[in-house]
């Protein structure tokens, strides 16, 4: 999911997606440990996706703070 697509989501949807992505990351790590993981690129993709979600949430938080100051 691209950053533009994430920005179109509401904050609640992003938080739900973060929870889902964290659960997927946990499952991928478990599969890696047991030797069942075949697509290792999904690990880095999922980590980057979680970081993207958090970055956009932080951007929104900063925007809200800036609007409050004016």
CHARMM-style PDB file with segment names, atoms N, HN, CA, C and O in Angstrom:
ATOM      1  N   UNK     1       0.848  -1.169   0.000  1.00  0.00      PROA
ATOM      2  CA  UNK     1       0.000   0.000   0.000  1.00  0.00      PROA
ATOM      3  C   UNK     1       0.893   1.231   0.000  1.00  0.00      PROA
ATOM      4  O   UNK     1       1.800   1.358   0.823  1.00  0.00      PROA
ATOM      5  N   UNK     2       0.623   2.131  -0.933  1.00  0.00      PROA
ATOM      6  HN  UNK     2      -0.113   2.028  -1.601  1.00  0.00      PROA
ATOM      7  CA  UNK     2       1.420   3.343  -1.054  1.00  0.00      PROA
ATOM      8  C   UNK     2       0.987   4.381  -0.030  1.00  0.00      PROA
ATOM      9  O   UNK     2      -0.109   4.307   0.525  1.00  0.00      PROA
ATOM     10  N   UNK     3       1.856   5.338   0.207  1.00  0.00      PROA
ATOM     11  HN  UNK     3       2.746   5.398  -0.245  1.00  0.00      PROA
ATOM     12  CA  UNK     3       1.585   6.376   1.201  1.00  0.00      PROA
ATOM     13  C   UNK     3       0.328   7.164   0.854  1.00  0.00      PROA
ATOM     14  O   UNK     3      -0.429   7.544   1.748  1.00  0.00      PROA
ATOM     15  N   UNK     4       0.097   7.412  -0.426  1.00  0.00      PROA
ATOM     16  HN  UNK     4       0.712   7.103  -1.152  1.00  0.00      PROA
ATOM     17  CA  UNK     4      -1.103   8.143  -0.846  1.00  0.00      PROA
ATOM     18  C   UNK     4      -2.361   7.379  -0.458  1.00  0.00      PROA
ATOM     19  O   UNK     4      -3.348   7.976  -0.027  1.00  0.00      PROA
ATOM     20  N   UNK     5      -2.325   6.067  -0.609  1.00  0.00      PROA
ATOM     21  HN  UNK     5      -1.523   5.582  -0.959  1.00  0.00      PROA
ATOM     22  CA  UNK     5      -3.469   5.238  -0.262  1.00  0.00      PROA
ATOM     23  C   UNK     5      -3.697   5.233   1.249  1.00  0.00      PROA
ATOM     24  O   UNK     5      -4.837   5.219   1.713  1.00  0.00      PROA
ATOM     25  N   UNK     6      -2.602   5.243   2.009  1.00  0.00      PROA
ATOM     26  HN  UNK     6      -1.676   5.254   1.631  1.00  0.00      PROA
ATOM     27  CA  UNK     6      -2.713   5.250   3.464  1.00  0.00      PROA
ATOM     28  C   UNK     6      -3.274   6.582   3.933  1.00  0.00      PROA
ATOM     29  O   UNK     6      -4.097   6.619   4.847  1.00  0.00      PROA
ATOM     30  N   UNK     7      -2.837   7.677   3.317  1.00  0.00      PROA
ATOM     31  HN  UNK     7      -2.168   7.647   2.575  1.00  0.00      PROA
ATOM     32  CA  UNK     7      -3.325   8.995   3.715  1.00  0.00      PROA
ATOM     33  C   UNK     7      -4.825   9.144   3.472  1.00  0.00      PROA
ATOM     34  O   UNK     7      -5.481   9.944   4.140  1.00  0.00      PROA
ATOM     35  N   UNK     8      -5.370   8.389   2.530  1.00  0.00      PROA
ATOM     36  HN  UNK     8      -4.837   7.739   1.988  1.00  0.00      PROA
ATOM     37  CA  UNK     8      -6.804   8.454   2.237  1.00  0.00      PROA
ATOM     38  C   UNK     8      -7.637   7.759   3.310  1.00  0.00      PROA
ATOM     39  O   UNK     8      -8.849   7.962   3.381  1.00  0.00      PROA
ATOM     40  N   UNK     9      -6.997   6.940   4.146  1.00  0.00      PROA
ATOM     41  HN  UNK     9      -6.013   6.775   4.089  1.00  0.00      PROA
ATOM     42  CA  UNK     9      -7.718   6.213   5.195  1.00  0.00      PROA
ATOM     43  C   UNK     9      -7.923   7.100   6.414  1.00  0.00      PROA
ATOM     44  O   UNK     9      -7.198   8.072   6.627  1.00  0.00      PROA
ATOM     45  N   UNK    10      -8.921   6.747   7.204  1.00  0.00      PROA
ATOM     46  HN  UNK    10      -9.510   5.957   7.031  1.00  0.00      PROA
ATOM     47  CA  UNK    10      -9.125   7.459   8.465  1.00  0.00      PROA
ATOM     48  C   UNK    10      -8.110   6.945   9.487  1.00  0.00      PROA
ATOM     49  O   UNK    10      -7.484   5.903   9.293  1.00  0.00      PROA
ATOM     50  N   UNK    11      -7.963   7.689  10.561  1.00  0.00      PROA
ATOM     51  HN  UNK    11      -8.472   8.536  10.718  1.00  0.00      PROA
ATOM     52  CA  UNK    11      -7.009   7.314  11.601  1.00  0.00      PROA
ATOM     53  C   UNK    11      -7.375   5.965  12.220  1.00  0.00      PROA
ATOM     54  O   UNK    11      -6.497   5.152  12.508  1.00  0.00      PROA
ATOM     55  N   UNK    12      -8.664   5.731  12.421  1.00  0.00      PROA
ATOM     56  HN  UNK    12      -9.377   6.392  12.186  1.00  0.00      PROA
ATOM     57  CA  UNK    12      -9.102   4.462  12.999  1.00  0.00      PROA
ATOM     58  C   UNK    12      -8.792   3.290  12.071  1.00  0.00      PROA
ATOM     59  O   UNK    12      -8.411   2.213  12.531  1.00  0.00      PROA
ATOM     60  N   UNK    13      -8.956   3.499  10.769  1.00  0.00      PROA
ATOM     61  HN  UNK    13      -9.266   4.373  10.395  1.00  0.00      PROA
ATOM     62  CA  UNK    13      -8.643   2.439   9.810  1.00  0.00      PROA
ATOM     63  C   UNK    13      -7.147   2.148   9.805  1.00  0.00      PROA
ATOM     64  O   UNK    13      -6.733   0.993   9.695  1.00  0.00      PROA
ATOM     65  N   UNK    14      -6.349   3.183   9.922  1.00  0.00      PROA
ATOM     66  HN  UNK    14      -6.685   4.121  10.011  1.00  0.00      PROA
ATOM     67  CA  UNK    14      -4.900   2.994   9.958  1.00  0.00      PROA
ATOM     68  C   UNK    14      -4.511   2.193  11.195  1.00  0.00      PROA
ATOM     69  O   UNK    14      -3.694   1.277  11.107  1.00  0.00      PROA
ATOM     70  N   UNK    15      -5.090   2.529  12.351  1.00  0.00      PROA
ATOM     71  HN  UNK    15      -5.754   3.274  12.423  1.00  0.00      PROA
ATOM     72  CA  UNK    15      -4.769   1.800  13.577  1.00  0.00      PROA
ATOM     73  C   UNK    15      -5.182   0.330  13.462  1.00  0.00      PROA
ATOM     74  O   UNK    15      -4.472  -0.550  13.949  1.00  0.00      PROA
ATOM     75  N   UNK    16      -6.307   0.062  12.833  1.00  0.00      PROA
ATOM     76  HN  UNK    16      -6.884   0.777  12.437  1.00  0.00      PROA
ATOM     77  CA  UNK    16      -6.733  -1.322  12.606  1.00  0.00      PROA
ATOM     78  C   UNK    16      -5.735  -2.039  11.700  1.00  0.00      PROA
ATOM     79  O   UNK    16      -5.380  -3.194  11.936  1.00  0.00      PROA
ATOM     80  N   UNK    17      -5.290  -1.338  10.665  1.00  0.00      PROA
ATOM     81  HN  UNK    17      -5.577  -0.400  10.473  1.00  0.00      PROA
ATOM     82  CA  UNK    17      -4.311  -1.926   9.747  1.00  0.00      PROA
ATOM     83  C   UNK    17      -2.979  -2.179  10.441  1.00  0.00      PROA
ATOM     84  O   UNK    17      -2.302  -3.162  10.140  1.00  0.00      PROA
ATOM     85  N   UNK    18      -2.596  -1.301  11.366  1.00  0.00      PROA
ATOM     86  HN  UNK    18      -3.146  -0.502  11.610  1.00  0.00      PROA
ATOM     87  CA  UNK    18      -1.357  -1.495  12.130  1.00  0.00      PROA
ATOM     88  C   UNK    18      -1.448  -2.783  12.942  1.00  0.00      PROA
ATOM     89  O   UNK    18      -0.515  -3.586  12.959  1.00  0.00      PROA
ATOM     90  N   UNK    19      -2.577  -2.970  13.611  1.00  0.00      PROA
ATOM     91  HN  UNK    19      -3.335  -2.318  13.597  1.00  0.00      PROA
ATOM     92  CA  UNK    19      -2.758  -4.184  14.406  1.00  0.00      PROA
ATOM     93  C   UNK    19      -2.675  -5.435  13.525  1.00  0.00      PROA
ATOM     94  O   UNK    19      -2.042  -6.424  13.894  1.00  0.00      PROA
ATOM     95  N   UNK    20      -3.320  -5.377  12.365  1.00  0.00      PROA
ATOM     96  HN  UNK    20      -3.835  -4.574  12.066  1.00  0.00      PROA
ATOM     97  CA  UNK    20      -3.294  -6.519  11.443  1.00  0.00      PROA
ATOM     98  C   UNK    20      -1.877  -6.785  10.933  1.00  0.00      PROA
ATOM     99  O   UNK    20      -1.447  -7.935  10.846  1.00  0.00      PROA
ATOM    100  N   UNK    21      -1.162  -5.721  10.601  1.00  0.00      PROA
ATOM    101  HN  UNK    21      -1.512  -4.787  10.671  1.00  0.00      PROA
ATOM    102  CA  UNK    21       0.194  -5.871  10.086  1.00  0.00      PROA
ATOM    103  C   UNK    21       1.135  -6.412  11.154  1.00  0.00      PROA
ATOM    104  O   UNK    21       2.011  -7.223  10.854  1.00  0.00      PROA
ATOM    105  N   UNK    22       0.960  -5.969  12.401  1.00  0.00      PROA
ATOM    106  HN  UNK    22       0.248  -5.310  12.644  1.00  0.00      PROA
ATOM    107  CA  UNK    22       1.792  -6.493  13.485  1.00  0.00      PROA
ATOM    108  C   UNK    22       1.539  -7.986  13.697  1.00  0.00      PROA
ATOM    109  O   UNK    22       2.467  -8.754  13.948  1.00  0.00      PROA
ATOM    110  N   UNK    23       0.283  -8.381  13.595  1.00  0.00      PROA
ATOM    111  HN  UNK    23      -0.472  -7.757  13.391  1.00  0.00      PROA
ATOM    112  CA  UNK    23      -0.049  -9.801  13.742  1.00  0.00      PROA
ATOM    113  C   UNK    23       0.558 -10.602  12.596  1.00  0.00      PROA
ATOM    114  O   UNK    23       1.078 -11.697  12.807  1.00  0.00      PROA
ATOM    115  N   UNK    24       0.492 -10.057  11.381  1.00  0.00      PROA
ATOM    116  HN  UNK    24       0.069  -9.167  11.209  1.00  0.00      PROA
ATOM    117  CA  UNK    24       1.093 -10.740  10.241  1.00  0.00      PROA
ATOM    118  C   UNK    24       2.605 -10.859  10.416  1.00  0.00      PROA
ATOM    119  O   UNK    24       3.189 -11.896  10.103  1.00  0.00      PROA
ATOM    120  N   UNK    25       3.242  -9.791  10.920  1.00  0.00      PROA
ATOM    121  HN  UNK    25       2.768  -8.948  11.175  1.00  0.00      PROA
ATOM    122  CA  UNK    25       4.685  -9.822  11.153  1.00  0.00      PROA
ATOM    123  C   UNK    25       5.054 -10.893  12.173  1.00  0.00      PROA
ATOM    124  O   UNK    25       6.051 -11.596  12.007  1.00  0.00      PROA
ATOM    125  N   UNK    26       4.256 -11.016  13.222  1.00  0.00      PROA
ATOM    126  HN  UNK    26       3.446 -10.445  13.357  1.00  0.00      PROA
ATOM    127  CA  UNK    26       4.508 -12.046  14.220  1.00  0.00      PROA
ATOM    128  C   UNK    26       4.412 -13.440  13.585  1.00  0.00      PROA
ATOM    129  O   UNK    26       5.245 -14.308  13.845  1.00  0.00      PROA
ATOM    130  N   UNK    27       3.396 -13.638  12.759  1.00  0.00      PROA
ATOM    131  HN  UNK    27       2.719 -12.933  12.548  1.00  0.00      PROA
ATOM    132  CA  UNK    27       3.245 -14.932  12.083  1.00  0.00      PROA
ATOM    133  C   UNK    27       4.399 -15.214  11.133  1.00  0.00      PROA
ATOM    134  O   UNK    27       4.871 -16.347  11.038  1.00  0.00      PROA
ATOM    135  N   UNK    28       4.852 -14.180  10.430  1.00  0.00      PROA
ATOM    136  HN  UNK    28       4.469 -13.260  10.506  1.00  0.00      PROA
ATOM    137  CA  UNK    28       5.986 -14.355   9.518  1.00  0.00      PROA
ATOM    138  C   UNK    28       7.253 -14.712  10.282  1.00  0.00      PROA
ATOM    139  O   UNK    28       8.026 -15.567   9.849  1.00  0.00      PROA
ATOM    140  N   UNK    29       7.463 -14.058  11.414  1.00  0.00      PROA
ATOM    141  HN  UNK    29       6.836 -13.363  11.766  1.00  0.00      PROA
ATOM    142  CA  UNK    29       8.646 -14.382  12.231  1.00  0.00      PROA
ATOM    143  C   UNK    29       8.575 -15.813  12.752  1.00  0.00      PROA
ATOM    144  O   UNK    29       9.593 -16.503  12.818  1.00  0.00      PROA
ATOM    145  N   UNK    30       7.393 -16.252  13.116  1.00  0.00      PROA
ATOM    146  HN  UNK    30       6.567 -15.692  13.062  1.00  0.00      PROA
ATOM    147  CA  UNK    30       7.218 -17.631  13.580  1.00  0.00      PROA
ATOM    148  C   UNK    30       7.516 -18.607  12.445  1.00  0.00      PROA
ATOM    149  O   UNK    30       8.190 -19.618  12.643  1.00  0.00      PROA
ATOM    150  N   UNK    31       7.001 -18.289  11.242  1.00  0.00      PROA
ATOM    151  HN  UNK    31       6.453 -17.468  11.081  1.00  0.00      PROA
ATOM    152  CA  UNK    31       7.270 -19.150  10.088  1.00  0.00      PROA
ATOM    153  C   UNK    31       8.754 -19.183   9.761  1.00  0.00      PROA
ATOM    154  O   UNK    31       9.286 -20.225   9.376  1.00  0.00      PROA
ATOM    155  N   UNK    32       9.425 -18.045   9.915  1.00  0.00      PROA
ATOM    156  HN  UNK    32       8.993 -17.199  10.228  1.00  0.00      PROA
ATOM    157  CA  UNK    32      10.864 -17.996   9.661  1.00  0.00      PROA
ATOM    158  C   UNK    32      11.614 -18.885  10.643  1.00  0.00      PROA
ATOM    159  O   UNK    32      12.535 -19.607  10.261  1.00  0.00      PROA
ATOM    160  N   UNK    33      11.217 -18.826  11.899  1.00  0.00      PROA
ATOM    161  HN  UNK    33      10.469 -18.239  12.209  1.00  0.00      PROA
ATOM    162  CA  UNK    33      11.892 -19.609  12.934  1.00  0.00      PROA
ATOM    163  C   UNK    33      11.685 -21.104  12.735  1.00  0.00      PROA
ATOM    164  O   UNK    33      12.570 -21.900  13.049  1.00  0.00      PROA
ATOM    165  N   UNK    34      10.529 -21.492  12.219  1.00  0.00      PROA
ATOM    166  HN  UNK    34       9.810 -20.846  11.964  1.00  0.00      PROA
ATOM    167  CA  UNK    34      10.243 -22.914  12.030  1.00  0.00      PROA
ATOM    168  C   UNK    34      10.655 -23.410  10.652  1.00  0.00      PROA
ATOM    169  O   UNK    34      10.530 -24.598  10.355  1.00  0.00      PROA
ATOM    170  N   UNK    35      11.150 -22.501   9.803  1.00  0.00      PROA
ATOM    171  HN  UNK    35      11.252 -21.536  10.044  1.00  0.00      PROA
ATOM    172  CA  UNK    35      11.611 -22.906   8.482  1.00  0.00      PROA
ATOM    173  C   UNK    35      10.501 -23.042   7.456  1.00  0.00      PROA
ATOM    174  O   UNK    35      10.727 -23.612   6.389  1.00  0.00      PROA
ATOM    175  N   UNK    36       9.316 -22.542   7.742  1.00  0.00      PROA
ATOM    176  HN  UNK    36       9.132 -22.080   8.609  1.00  0.00      PROA
ATOM    177  CA  UNK    36       8.196 -22.662   6.820  1.00  0.00      PROA
ATOM    178  C   UNK    36       8.063 -21.471   5.874  1.00  0.00      PROA
ATOM    179  O   UNK    36       7.305 -21.542   4.906  1.00  0.00      PROA
ATOM    180  N   UNK    37       8.777 -20.386   6.131  1.00  0.00      PROA
ATOM    181  HN  UNK    37       9.392 -20.328   6.917  1.00  0.00      PROA
ATOM    182  CA  UNK    37       8.646 -19.170   5.331  1.00  0.00      PROA
ATOM    183  C   UNK    37       9.340 -19.357   3.994  1.00  0.00      PROA
ATOM    184  O   UNK    37      10.520 -19.703   3.940  1.00  0.00      PROA
ATOM    185  N   UNK    38       8.603 -19.127   2.917  1.00  0.00      PROA
ATOM    186  HN  UNK    38       7.645 -18.846   2.960  1.00  0.00      PROA
ATOM    187  CA  UNK    38       9.177 -19.259   1.580  1.00  0.00      PROA
ATOM    188  C   UNK    38       9.455 -17.907   0.939  1.00  0.00      PROA
ATOM    189  O   UNK    38      10.402 -17.779   0.164  1.00  0.00      PROA
ATOM    190  N   UNK    39       8.655 -16.906   1.245  1.00  0.00      PROA
ATOM    191  HN  UNK    39       7.886 -17.010   1.875  1.00  0.00      PROA
ATOM    192  CA  UNK    39       8.837 -15.571   0.672  1.00  0.00      PROA
ATOM    193  C   UNK    39       9.396 -14.634   1.736  1.00  0.00      PROA
ATOM    194  O   UNK    39       8.640 -14.042   2.507  1.00  0.00      PROA
ATOM    195  N   UNK    40      10.702 -14.502   1.777  1.00  0.00      PROA
ATOM    196  HN  UNK    40      11.316 -14.983   1.150  1.00  0.00      PROA
ATOM    197  CA  UNK    40      11.362 -13.713   2.807  1.00  0.00      PROA
ATOM    198  C   UNK    40      11.170 -12.214   2.608  1.00  0.00      PROA
ATOM    199  O   UNK    40      11.382 -11.435   3.537  1.00  0.00      PROA
ATOM    200  N   UNK    41      10.774 -11.807   1.414  1.00  0.00      PROA
ATOM    201  HN  UNK    41      10.602 -12.440   0.660  1.00  0.00      PROA
ATOM    202  CA  UNK    41      10.572 -10.383   1.169  1.00  0.00      PROA
ATOM    203  C   UNK    41       9.353  -9.856   1.918  1.00  0.00      PROA
ATOM    204  O   UNK    41       9.251  -8.653   2.155  1.00  0.00      PROA
ATOM    205  N   UNK    42       8.441 -10.725   2.287  1.00  0.00      PROA
ATOM    206  HN  UNK    42       8.524 -11.703   2.094  1.00  0.00      PROA
ATOM    207  CA  UNK    42       7.251 -10.281   3.020  1.00  0.00      PROA
ATOM    208  C   UNK    42       7.618  -9.721   4.387  1.00  0.00      PROA
ATOM    209  O   UNK    42       6.917  -8.851   4.904  1.00  0.00      PROA
ATOM    210  N   UNK    43       8.709 -10.206   4.982  1.00  0.00      PROA
ATOM    211  HN  UNK    43       9.278 -10.913   4.562  1.00  0.00      PROA
ATOM    212  CA  UNK    43       9.150  -9.675   6.275  1.00  0.00      PROA
ATOM    213  C   UNK    43       9.498  -8.195   6.161  1.00  0.00      PROA
ATOM    214  O   UNK    43       8.996  -7.377   6.932  1.00  0.00      PROA
ATOM    215  N   UNK    44      10.342  -7.855   5.220  1.00  0.00      PROA
ATOM    216  HN  UNK    44      10.750  -8.519   4.594  1.00  0.00      PROA
ATOM    217  CA  UNK    44      10.749  -6.448   5.090  1.00  0.00      PROA
ATOM    218  C   UNK    44       9.592  -5.594   4.601  1.00  0.00      PROA
ATOM    219  O   UNK    44       9.462  -4.445   5.024  1.00  0.00      PROA
ATOM    220  N   UNK    45       8.740  -6.126   3.715  1.00  0.00      PROA
ATOM    221  HN  UNK    45       8.846  -7.060   3.372  1.00  0.00      PROA
ATOM    222  CA  UNK    45       7.587  -5.370   3.239  1.00  0.00      PROA
ATOM    223  C   UNK    45       6.651  -5.038   4.394  1.00  0.00      PROA
ATOM    224  O   UNK    45       6.159  -3.913   4.488  1.00  0.00      PROA
ATOM    225  N   UNK    46       6.401  -5.995   5.264  1.00  0.00      PROA
ATOM    226  HN  UNK    46       6.800  -6.909   5.188  1.00  0.00      PROA
ATOM    227  CA  UNK    46       5.490  -5.786   6.384  1.00  0.00      PROA
ATOM    228  C   UNK    46       6.073  -4.792   7.382  1.00  0.00      PROA
ATOM    229  O   UNK    46       5.348  -3.944   7.903  1.00  0.00      PROA
ATOM    230  N   UNK    47       7.371  -4.883   7.653  1.00  0.00      PROA
ATOM    231  HN  UNK    47       7.960  -5.572   7.229  1.00  0.00      PROA
ATOM    232  CA  UNK    47       8.007  -3.920   8.556  1.00  0.00      PROA
ATOM    233  C   UNK    47       7.920  -2.502   7.988  1.00  0.00      PROA
ATOM    234  O   UNK    47       7.632  -1.552   8.716  1.00  0.00      PROA
ATOM    235  N   UNK    48       8.168  -2.371   6.701  1.00  0.00      PROA
ATOM    236  HN  UNK    48       8.402  -3.143   6.110  1.00  0.00      PROA
ATOM    237  CA  UNK    48       8.099  -1.053   6.069  1.00  0.00      PROA
ATOM    238  C   UNK    48       6.669  -0.516   6.057  1.00  0.00      PROA
ATOM    239  O   UNK    48       6.453   0.687   6.200  1.00  0.00      PROA
ATOM    240  N   UNK    49       5.703  -1.401   5.889  1.00  0.00      PROA
ATOM    241  HN  UNK    49       5.879  -2.379   5.773  1.00  0.00      PROA
ATOM    242  CA  UNK    49       4.308  -0.990   5.897  1.00  0.00      PROA
ATOM    243  C   UNK    49       3.909  -0.448   7.272  1.00  0.00      PROA
ATOM    244  O   UNK    49       3.223   0.569   7.371  1.00  0.00      PROA
ATOM    245  N   UNK    50       4.343  -1.136   8.324  1.00  0.00      PROA
ATOM    246  HN  UNK    50       4.900  -1.962   8.243  1.00  0.00      PROA
ATOM    247  CA  UNK    50       4.060  -0.670   9.682  1.00  0.00      PROA
ATOM    248  C   UNK    50       4.704   0.700   9.907  1.00  0.00      PROA
ATOM    249  O   UNK    50       4.083   1.589  10.488  1.00  0.00      PROA
ATOM    250  N   UNK    51       5.932   0.870   9.456  1.00  0.00      PROA
ATOM    251  HN  UNK    51       6.437   0.147   8.984  1.00  0.00      PROA
ATOM    252  CA  UNK    51       6.616   2.152   9.598  1.00  0.00      PROA
ATOM    253  C   UNK    51       5.880   3.244   8.830  1.00  0.00      PROA
ATOM    254  O   UNK    51       5.774   4.375   9.305  1.00  0.00      PROA
ATOM    255  N   UNK    52       5.376   2.913   7.657  1.00  0.00      PROA
ATOM    256  HN  UNK    52       5.463   1.994   7.272  1.00  0.00      PROA
ATOM    257  CA  UNK    52       4.621   3.879   6.855  1.00  0.00      PROA
ATOM    258  C   UNK    52       3.359   4.313   7.595  1.00  0.00      PROA
ATOM    259  O   UNK    52       3.024   5.497   7.616  1.00  0.00      PROA
ATOM    260  N   UNK    53       2.662   3.356   8.199  1.00  0.00      PROA
ATOM    261  HN  UNK    53       2.934   2.394   8.181  1.00  0.00      PROA
ATOM    262  CA  UNK    53       1.462   3.687   8.967  1.00  0.00      PROA
ATOM    263  C   UNK    53       1.797   4.643  10.103  1.00  0.00      PROA
ATOM    264  O   UNK    53       1.117   5.651  10.290  1.00  0.00      PROA
ATOM    265  N   UNK    54       2.838   4.331  10.858  1.00  0.00      PROA
ATOM    266  HN  UNK    54       3.390   3.511  10.706  1.00  0.00      PROA
ATOM    267  CA  UNK    54       3.208   5.160  11.993  1.00  0.00      PROA
ATOM    268  C   UNK    54       3.676   6.552  11.551  1.00  0.00      PROA
ATOM    269  O   UNK    54       3.421   7.537  12.243  1.00  0.00      PROA
ATOM    270  N   UNK    55       4.349   6.635  10.417  1.00  0.00      PROA
ATOM    271  HN  UNK    55       4.555   5.834   9.855  1.00  0.00      PROA
ATOM    272  CA  UNK    55       4.806   7.919   9.908  1.00  0.00      PROA
ATOM    273  C   UNK    55       3.619   8.810   9.584  1.00  0.00      PROA
ATOM    274  O   UNK    55       3.618   9.994   9.920  1.00  0.00      PROA
ATOM    275  N   UNK    56       2.628   8.259   8.945  1.00  0.00      PROA
ATOM    276  HN  UNK    56       2.628   7.297   8.672  1.00  0.00      PROA
ATOM    277  CA  UNK    56       1.461   9.058   8.568  1.00  0.00      PROA
ATOM    278  C   UNK    56       0.658   9.445   9.803  1.00  0.00      PROA
ATOM    279  O   UNK    56       0.110  10.546   9.863  1.00  0.00      PROA
ATOM    280  N   UNK    57       0.581   8.557  10.785  1.00  0.00      PROA
ATOM    281  HN  UNK    57       1.026   7.663  10.736  1.00  0.00      PROA
ATOM    282  CA  UNK    57      -0.089   8.915  12.032  1.00  0.00      PROA
ATOM    283  C   UNK    57       0.634  10.070  12.719  1.00  0.00      PROA
ATOM    284  O   UNK    57      -0.009  10.977  13.249  1.00  0.00      PROA
ATOM    285  N   UNK    58       1.958  10.042  12.713  1.00  0.00      PROA
ATOM    286  HN  UNK    58       2.480   9.306  12.283  1.00  0.00      PROA
ATOM    287  CA  UNK    58       2.749  11.112  13.325  1.00  0.00      PROA
ATOM    288  C   UNK    58       2.564  12.419  12.565  1.00  0.00      PROA
ATOM    289  O   UNK    58       2.481  13.483  13.179  1.00  0.00      PROA
ATOM    290  N   UNK    59       2.497  12.354  11.232  1.00  0.00      PROA
ATOM    291  HN  UNK    59       2.564  11.490  10.733  1.00  0.00      PROA
ATOM    292  CA  UNK    59       2.257  13.551  10.432  1.00  0.00      PROA
ATOM    293  C   UNK    59       0.924  14.187  10.816  1.00  0.00      PROA
ATOM    294  O   UNK    59       0.826  15.406  10.954  1.00  0.00      PROA
ATOM    295  N   UNK    60      -0.090  13.358  10.985  1.00  0.00      PROA
ATOM    296  HN  UNK    60      -0.009  12.368  10.872  1.00  0.00      PROA
ATOM    297  CA  UNK    60      -1.406  13.877  11.369  1.00  0.00      PROA
ATOM    298  C   UNK    60      -1.366  14.504  12.755  1.00  0.00      PROA
ATOM    299  O   UNK    60      -2.005  15.528  12.998  1.00  0.00      PROA
ATOM    300  N   UNK    61      -0.625  13.896  13.651  1.00  0.00      PROA
ATOM    301  HN  UNK    61      -0.106  13.064  13.454  1.00  0.00      PROA
ATOM    302  CA  UNK    61      -0.504  14.430  15.003  1.00  0.00      PROA
ATOM    303  C   UNK    61       0.166  15.802  14.978  1.00  0.00      PROA
ATOM    304  O   UNK    61      -0.262  16.719  15.681  1.00  0.00      PROA
ATOM    305  N   UNK    62       1.204  15.941  14.177  1.00  0.00      PROA
ATOM    306  HN  UNK    62       1.551  15.197  13.606  1.00  0.00      PROA
ATOM    307  CA  UNK    62       1.917  17.211  14.067  1.00  0.00      PROA
ATOM    308  C   UNK    62       1.016  18.272  13.442  1.00  0.00      PROA
ATOM    309  O   UNK    62       1.014  19.423  13.878  1.00  0.00      PROA
ATOM    310  N   UNK    63       0.249  17.887  12.421  1.00  0.00      PROA
ATOM    311  HN  UNK    63       0.250  16.952  12.066  1.00  0.00      PROA
ATOM    312  CA  UNK    63      -0.674  18.833  11.794  1.00  0.00      PROA
ATOM    313  C   UNK    63      -1.704  19.338  12.795  1.00  0.00      PROA
ATOM    314  O   UNK    63      -2.031  20.524  12.806  1.00  0.00      PROA
ATOM    315  N   UNK    64      -2.210  18.453  13.627  1.00  0.00      PROA
ATOM    316  HN  UNK    64      -1.945  17.489  13.618  1.00  0.00      PROA
ATOM    317  CA  UNK    64      -3.193  18.852  14.640  1.00  0.00      PROA
ATOM    318  C   UNK    64      -2.568  19.828  15.639  1.00  0.00      PROA
ATOM    319  O   UNK    64      -3.210  20.798  16.040  1.00  0.00      PROA
ATOM    320  N   UNK    65      -1.335  19.580  16.038  1.00  0.00      PROA
ATOM    321  HN  UNK    65      -0.813  18.792  15.712  1.00  0.00      PROA
ATOM    322  CA  UNK    65      -0.651  20.475  16.966  1.00  0.00      PROA
ATOM    323  C   UNK    65      -0.424  21.849  16.330  1.00  0.00      PROA
ATOM    324  O   UNK    65      -0.566  22.876  16.994  1.00  0.00      PROA
ATOM    325  N   UNK    66      -0.077  21.860  15.063  1.00  0.00      PROA
ATOM    326  HN  UNK    66       0.038  21.026  14.524  1.00  0.00      PROA
ATOM    327  CA  UNK    66       0.170  23.123  14.369  1.00  0.00      PROA
ATOM    328  C   UNK    66      -1.121  23.919  14.225  1.00  0.00      PROA
ATOM    329  O   UNK    66      -1.104  25.144  14.342  1.00  0.00      PROA
ATOM    330  N   UNK    67      -2.221  23.255  13.976  1.00  0.00      PROA
ATOM    331  HN  UNK    67      -2.235  22.259  13.880  1.00  0.00      PROA
ATOM    332  CA  UNK    67      -3.511  23.940  13.855  1.00  0.00      PROA
ATOM    333  C   UNK    67      -3.947  24.493  15.199  1.00  0.00      PROA
ATOM    334  O   UNK    67      -4.593  25.540  15.256  1.00  0.00      PROA
ATOM    335  N   UNK    68      -3.607  23.810  16.276  1.00  0.00      PROA
ATOM    336  HN  UNK    68      -3.082  22.960  16.230  1.00  0.00      PROA
ATOM    337  CA  UNK    68      -3.960  24.275  17.602  1.00  0.00      PROA
ATOM    338  C   UNK    68      -3.210  25.515  18.028  1.00  0.00      PROA
ATOM    339  O   UNK    68      -3.715  26.301  18.830  1.00  0.00      PROA
ATOM    340  N   UNK    69      -2.011  25.703  17.504  1.00  0.00      PROA
ATOM    341  HN  UNK    69      -1.601  25.065  16.853  1.00  0.00      PROA
ATOM    342  CA  UNK    69      -1.194  26.850  17.861  1.00  0.00      PROA
ATOM    343  C   UNK    69      -1.650  28.116  17.173  1.00  0.00      PROA
ATOM    344  O   UNK    69      -1.453  29.214  17.694  1.00  0.00      PROA
ATOM    345  N   UNK    70      -2.249  27.977  16.024  1.00  0.00      PROA
ATOM    346  HN  UNK    70      -2.409  27.085  15.601  1.00  0.00      PROA
ATOM    347  CA  UNK    70      -2.644  29.175  15.233  1.00  0.00      PROA
ATOM    348  C   UNK    70      -3.899  29.770  15.734  1.00  0.00      PROA
ATOM    349  OT1 UNK    70      -4.368  30.770  15.190  1.00  0.00      PROA
TER     350      UNK     70
END
